Structures are given as C-alpha cells and as structure tokens.
C-alpha cells in the first residue's frame, strides 16, 4: 500500500505549486482517473504545476515515499494511458504548463511547455509564416504536445513529414527523483535546442514512451515555412481492396500531406454527426481561410455549398487527400499524379468538400468522442508496413463479418479510418460505437449544445464487454503483422511483443532512471 500524503508533504506541495493547484476533492480525483475508454483506481490527489521548476520540486516531494505519479495532458487517451492502476497514485495535471516559450524564426525552432495544445501552437506560429512539419492530430483543440509526444500522433502533415515525434529537436524532462535533463543541442552548455542528432539520441528515448520514463516539461520542434499553395481531391471506390490499394500506392510517394479514407459505416456516422450550425461555420472558414484570396475562397465555398452532403449518400468507400507546395504548378502536378493512381484503381472523382473543410477547420470541437446519438465511441489502431495493409485490413473485415450477429444484437456499429505516415507506415483504425452511459470526461469534452440534444443511455456492460473482446481480437490480428501502435498506455502489447534482448534493455533503462517504478506505473507494460 502506497503511503498517502502527509500533512508536511501537503504543505510542501502547496508551497511549491500554490495552494489552489493541489486538488484532493472527490470530483477532481474521479475526473482525472478516467480516460475516454476506461476508469482506473481513483487518484489520491491531483497537482498542477506551472513551470519546470515547480514540476521538478513537486516530483521531488512525491518521490520521497516512492509514491506513483501519472502524467496527464489533454486526457484524450483511449488506452488507459494515464489512469491509475495502483492505489495511492497521484495525477500530474500539465494543463497549466501551457506557455509558448520561444518562437525563433531565424534558427527555425519553437519551444513550448508540455501542456500547450497543438491548436494553440499552430495559431501562434501562423502570423510568422511558419509551422511545425507535423502540426497536429484531429483532436488538437485539446490534445497537448507533451501528451502527443508521449503517445505519438498522426494526421496533419503526417503523409509527408511523418509522425509528431519526427518534428522534435530537443526535450527538457524531469526524472523520477525530480532532476532536470535536457536533450539534443539543448543539452549543450549555452546551446540552443535547434537540433536533435548530436551523439546518442536521448531525445528519442523519451518519445513514444507512454509517459513511463520521464515527465515532459519543455519541447522544441523544428519549423518550416508554411507552404503557400494547397489543393484537394476526393475519390469513391466500389470495393475495399481497390480503395486500400490506391491509398497504399499514393502513400508510397509521400506527395499528400494528408491522405485518409473512410469505409461506408464510418462515413455514414460522420455525415450524421455534424449540425447545420457546424456546416455554416465550416463553410465560412472555407471562404475566409482559402489560400489565394477572397475571390478563390468564395468560389470554393460556393462549390461546397452546392454539393452539400447529399453527394456522399451513395458513396461506398471514400479516399481524400490534401497536397501542399511552394507554387500552384507544384500542387497541380502532385494532384494529377495522385488522381491518376486513384483512377487506375477504379476510383471515381467526387466533390472534395471533406478535405477542403478539414483543412479550413483543422481543430474543431471534439464532439466525435460520442456517436451521433450520444453513444460511446472508442477506436483501436495498428500501423503496419505499406505492403501488408491490404491483407491486414481483409482480416479485420473478416473478423467484423464473423462477429456481425453478436455486434448487431448489441447495437454495436463498427467502421474504420485509414491514413498514411510518410512513405512507410499504413495506419488502420477500427472504431466502435455502441449504446452505453457517458462519463465526466465526455461531459467535459463535448460541447454543451450537443450534450443537450443527445440521448442518455443506461449502463450496458454486456455490450461493452463485447467491444472489449472485439478490440482484443483486432489486437491479435495486428500482432500477426508486427504492427506498431501509438498511445501504447496499458492496452497495446508492447513489452509482451518485444524480443527478449530488447525487453531486457528497456527494463534496465527503466530501472536506471525510475528504480521504484513511480512514473506512470504499468504503462508500456512496465510495472
């Protein structure tokens, strides 16, 4: 049994971070102990530092009695990423560490605190004409950069530049004993955090670690000039295999900054989700944010308005891509190449409203963490080699078909999203939507107007158990293909699937920098 906070520890923590930033009330402890998918053991306390110094001192205080401490960013995990697995666990809430510390356009890097959201960073960089190569997940209005680098991210910029971790140059982390470590050239005496690869890549050690090796405090990422030209295209496919093959072939070229596809089920769900109000806002942003000026914006907005949503009613499988470049000619050449691949695979071009709207509204409200009627929603995913994408997807489809009678009996809807990661990663993300009660985290995340309209479902443990079993079956398929995973948390079989020597090396690293297993205990399978 871990020791609770003593009065002296409590006093020291309040002195370190401010008396208002230590929470021990039941509502706070309950809220911070759940993610979108699961509830953990109720946290003992929650504290919220503002600076690296405060973080270091608070960690030093909690470490005295070897108390477990789990870091939490935006809370968008669906893999038990930060939920306590041990009694007496504290939650490190990083939401107050949300300052952009330096924008250095001369040296082309930016440094932020770990609690900054991807949306805040993107908007802060926009007036400078720069951005990070990877610039955010779809949940970027709430997801933090520190959480994203602990778990890795896909989407905006990933088709060309790879995942979020590939844009990092340097980190400042706090170890289990409270000591502060800087990596990359940021670790040079008097050095700037502009470059990652100087000696052994210590930066990489703390990326994708599920928050299990250190607490991220400050992050530096490289910058690029924001490309001035962009273009969009969308295609429909009658069959799954051609739909998948086309995206694989396009992905290998790395021409599309974002490339993604929806199966018919997920497509139907997405069309039901948005409201008329959301449509109007999206259209306004298409007009005002279109590169090329107001006239082009009005033309593109008119196309979206005329198309409406009806054009998607008869679409089976859809694929969408966004392309950017330094000139209109460059973009048009890339678009032409990708369109030809889609056509060669039997694709028919359709209105490109979806990628156009997504680019104009990259970080919308996260109402999609619920189904269109207020159902629960949870994904699972795997990243497989490009050449294995079609075969892996076929097996998952066969699993869904075999389980269809059970799934239908419990009113569970399934679907999947496909997307690419640079030229070598193919991400398959099956999703589940089912009638089940919602929790405090859903109430806190979804817009109030949406919450007023949804149906409130009762507890549905039988359906949720079936979702859990189906998720595990999908994980077993991914394991056959040696898949990688983001936000490993306490769900993906990372340690279990390591070769023996690699597993021992990781265990030794954990034992060296966190000998008492207090940092996010249980994440990565390390307990």
N, C-alpha and C positions, 0 to 999 in steps of 0.2 A: 504493500500500500504506500503510495507516494504521500509525503508529508504536505498538509495544506499550508497556506501562507501563514506565517506567524505575524503577530502584531508589529514586530520590528521590521519584518520584510515588507509588510504592507506600507508602513511609514516610509521606508527607504524607496519603495517603488513610486509612491506619490511624490516624494521629493525629486525623484529622477525625471518623471514624465508629467507631473502636475496631478493634483488630486482628482480632477474631473476626468482623467484619462485612464483610470483603473475602475473597471466595472465588475461587480460581484452580484448584481441583482439577477434573479432567476430568468427574466425575459431576455436579457443580454446574453447570459450564458447559454440559454437554449437556442437562441437565434444563431449564434456563432458556432454552434456544434452540429450544424446540418448543411449539406450541400443540396444540389438540385435532385440528386438521386437517393441519398441516404442520410439517416440521423446517426450520430455517434454517441458515445458516452457524453454526458453533459459536462462541459468545461468547468473547471474550478474557478476561473477568473479570466478576464479579457483585459489586455492593456494595449494602449495606442500611443506609441512614441511619435515624435515629430522630426527628430534629427538622428543622424547616425550616432552621435554621442549619446543621446538618450536611449537609443536602441541598445547600444553596447552596454551601458550601465544597467539597464533593466535585465538584459540577458545574464549579466554577471550576478545580479541579485538572485534570480530564479535558479541559477546553476548551483548555488551553494548547497542545496539539498537534493541535487540531481532531479529536479522536477522536469517532467516532459513539457515541451513548448512547441506548439504547431503554428507555423506562419500562414496567414490568410490575406489574400489580395482582394479581388473583387467578389470572390465567393462563387464563381461560375463553374466550379468543379462538378463533374457527374461521376467521379470515380473514388469517392471518399478521400479526396486529395488532402484535406486538412482536418477532417472530422476526427475527434479524439477516439483512439482505440484503447486508451488506458485511463483508469480513474486518476483524478488529481491533475489532469492535463490543463495547462493554460493555453489561451489563444493569443497569438501576437497579431493584432489587427494593424495592418500597414496603411490604412486609408488616410491617415493624417500626414504621412510622408509623401506628399503629392506636389512637390515643387520641381519646376524645371530649373536646374542649377546653372546651366551654361549652354548657350547656342553659339557655336564657334564656326561661322561660315568660312572664315579664312582657312582653317585647318580641317573643315568638313567633318565635325563630330558634334554630338549633343550629349549632355549629361543630365540625367533626371534621377529623382528619388524613385524608389521601387513602387510606391503607391500611385504614381501618375498613370492615368488611363491612356490607352492608345489614341482615343479621340482628342484628349487634351493636347497631347504631343503633336498630333497631325495639324491641329488648328493653330498651335503656337508657331510651328515651322512655316506654315503657308505664306505669311507676309514676307518671309525671307527668300521665297522662291526655291526652297529645298524641302526634302522629306527624307525619311529613312528608306532604304531599299524595300524591305518588308515593312508595311506601315499599318498593320493591324488585322485582327480577326473580326468576324462579323459581330462579335459581342464587345467590340472595342469601346462602346459608350460606358461600359462598366469594368471590363477586364483590365487589369493593371499590367504594366510592363514587367514588373517583378514576378507576378504570377505567371505571365506568359512565358518568361524565360525559364522559370522552374519547370514548366509543363510543355513548352514549345507551342507554336501556333501555325496555323495555315490560313491562307486566303489572300488578302490584298498584297500584291507584289510577289506572291509565292511562286507563281508559274515561271517567272523569270529569275527571281533572286533567291528562291528557296525559303526556308522557314525563318521565324523570328530570330532564332539563335544565331543564324548566319550573318546577321547585321550588327552583332555586338563586337565592340573593340576592347572593352575593359569593364571590370566589376569592382565594387567595394562591398565586401561581405563581412559579416560578423560571425565568428565561430562560436562553438558551444560554450566556451569559457568567457565570452564577451570580447575577445581580442579582434581587432580590425585588420583585414587583409585586403590589399589592392592587387589586381592582376593586370596583365598586359603592360603596355608602356606607362599606364597609370601607376604601376608599382615601382617605376624608376624614381630615384630621389630627384625631386623637382620636375618630374616628367609630366607630359600631357597624356591623357587617356585616348590617344588618337589611333593606336594600332594594337592589334591583338597578338600577333605572332612574333614573340621575342623570347626565345628559349622554350621550354616545355609549356604547353598550352594550359596554364592553370585556369584561364577563363572557362575553357570548355568543361573542366571538372565540375563546375557549379551550374552548368546549363543543362536543362532536361533532367535535373536530379530530383524532381518532385519535392523540392524544398527539404531534402533529407540530409544534406551535407553542410549547409550554412544558411544564414539568414541574409538575403539580398538587401542591401541598403541603398546603393547608388549604381547606376548603369550608364555606360557610354555606348552610343551607337554611331555608326558612320552615316554620313549624309550623302545624298546625290542631288543634283539639280532636278527639280520637278520637270518631267518631260512635258513639252508644250502642246503636243498633239496626241489625240487618242481616237480610237474607233471601236465599234462593237459589231457583233454578229450573233445570230441565234439560228439553230437548226433543229428540225424534228427528225426522228428516226422511228421506223415501224417496229424494229426489233432490238432486243437487248444487246446482242453480240455486235452488230454494226455500230450501235451507239457507243459501246465501250471501246471497240477497236479504233474508232475515229478519234476519240479523246486520247487514247494512248499514242497514236501516231502524231497528233498535234502536239501533245505534251513533250514528246522526244525532241522537238525542235526548239522548245523554250521561247517561242515567239509571243505567246499570250501571257500577259502579266497575271491574268486570272482566267482560268478555264475550269468550268464546272458543269455538271449535269444532274438532272432530276429524273427519277423513274416516275411512272404515271401516278402512283399513290402519293408520293411526297409532293408532286406537282399540284395535285388536286387540293392537298392540305394547304399549301402556300397560297393558292388562289382564294381559298375560303377565309384565310386569316385576316387580311387587311380590311380596313373600313373605307368608306367613302372619304372620310376626313384624311386618312392616310394617303389615299390616291391623290387628293388635291395637293397635299404637301409635297408628295413625290414629284408631281407634275411641275409645281412651282420651282422646285430645286433643279429639275432637268432644264428648265428655261434659264434660270439665273446662273447655274454653275457650268453650263456648257462651254468648253474651250472653243474660242473662235468668235465670241461676242454675242450680243443680244439677238441679232438677226438669226444667227445659226441656232441659238437657243430656242427662239420662237418656232423655227421650222421643226426642230427635233421634238419640242414639246407638242406641237400640233400632231406629229406622227404618233406619239404615244397616246394622245387623247383620242384620236380617231380609232386606233387599234383597240383601246380599252382592254378588257380581259377576255372577251369572247373568243379571240383568235386562239387561245390556249385550250378551249373546250375539247377539241378533237385531237390534240397533240398527244402522242403516246410517250415516247422518250424525248427529252429535250437536252440540248447542249448549248452552252453560251460561252462566249469569250470576249475579253477586253484586251485591246492592244494599245500600246503607247510608243511614242518615238519622238525624235527631235524635229521631224517635219511631217507634213501631211503625206508627202510622197512615200516616206518610210513606212508610215502606218498603213497606207493603202496597199503597199507591196506585201506586208506581213498578212494583212487581212485576206488578200487574194490567195496567198499560199494556203492559209488555213481553210478558207472556204472550199478550195479545190479538194483538199483531203476529205472534208465532210461530204462533199458531193460524190466523190469516188466511193465512199462507203454507203451510198444510198440516202444521204441526208437531203432534206428539202429545206431551203432557207425560209425562215418565218420572221415576223416582226421582232426587232431587237430591243423591245421595251424593257425586259428584265435586266440585262446587263447595264443598260443606259440608266435605269432607275437606281440600281445598286451603286453605280459609280457616283451618282448625284446625291445619294443618301447612304453613304457607307456605314454610318454608325447610328442606326435607328434604335428606337426603344426595343427592349428585349421581351416583347410580348410573346415571341415564339417559343419561350420556355414552357408554354402551355399549348395544348391543342386548340383548335378553333372554337370548341365549345367549352373550354376550360378544363380539358382532360390533362392528365400528367403527360410529360414528354421526356424521353431520355434517349440519347444516342449511345452508340458504341462504335469503335472505328479500328481500322488497321491500315498500315502503309506497306504495300507490297511492291516488288520490282515491277517496272512497266510491263515486262513480258509475261508476268503472272496475273495481271489484272483481270483479264477475261476469264481465266479458269477459276480464280478465287471467287469472282462475282457469281459465276454459274453455280458454284457450290452453295453459296449463301442463298441464292434464289431457290435452289432445290430444297434447302432447309425450310425456307418460308412456305414452300408448297406443301411439304410433308407435315408441317405444323399448322397448316391453314384451318383445319376443322377445330382444333383447340383454340387458336387465336380468334377465330370468328365467334366461337361460343362465349368468349370473354370480352368481345367487342374491342379487340386489340388491332389497331391499324399499324402496318409496317411500311417502310419505304427506305430509299437510300439516296444519298448525295455522293457524287464522285467529284474529285478535284485532283489537280496535279501539283507536285512540289519540284520545281526546277525541271530538269530533264530526266530524272531518275526515280522519282517517287510517285506512286499512284495510290491515292487515299480513297478508301471505300468506307462510308459512314452509314451503316444501317441505323434507322430510328424507330422508336416505338411510341405510340400514342394510345392511351387507354384510360377508362374512367377510374379515377382514384382521387382521394382527398388531396388538397394542396396544403402547403406548409407556410411558415412565416417567411421563408426565403422567397417563395413565389409572390406572396403578398407585398413584399418589399421591392421586388424587381419589376413586376408587371404594372403598367400604367393604371391609375385608379379608374379611368373611364372604361377600360377593358374589364377590370375586375367587377365593375357594376353589372356588366352585361352577361358574364359567363354563368354557366350552370355550376352549382356546388355539388360535387359528388361525395358519397359516403366512402368510408374505408372499404377497400376492395382487395384484401390480402391474397385471395386466390389468383386474381389476375396479375397482381404484382409478382407473385412467386413464379408465374408462368413467364413473365417478362425477364425475370432474373435467370430462369433456366435457358430461355432462348438466347439471352446475351452470352451466357457461358458456352452454349453450343457454337455461337459465332466466333467466340474467342478460340475455341478448339480448332475451327477451320483456319483462322488466321495463323495459329501456331504451326500448322502444317506447312505454311508458306514462309515461315521465318519472319513474320511481319514485325515491323516496328510500331510503336504507339506513342502518342502524345499523352500528356497528363496521366502518367502511369498510376500515381496515387497508391491506393490499396486494392486496385481491381485488376490491372493487367499483370500477366505472369512474368515480370521482368527477371527477378532473381531466379525463379524456378527454371526459366529457359536459358539461363547463362551456361556456357561451357564451364567446366569445373575451375580451370585456372583463372578465367575472367571473374567468376563468382568470388573466389578467394581474394583476388586483388581488390575487388570492390569492398569486401568485408574488412580487409586490412586498412583501406583508406578510411572507411567509416570509423573503425576502432581508433585510428590515429587522431582524427580531428574531432570525433564525438564519442569518446570511450564509454560514456554512460548511456549512450543511445537516447539522448534527450531531444534531439532535433527531429521533429515530425516523426516520431517513433512509429514504425510499421510501414511508412511509405517506401516504395521501391522493393518491398518485401524484407527490409532490414528492421529487425526488432531486437 
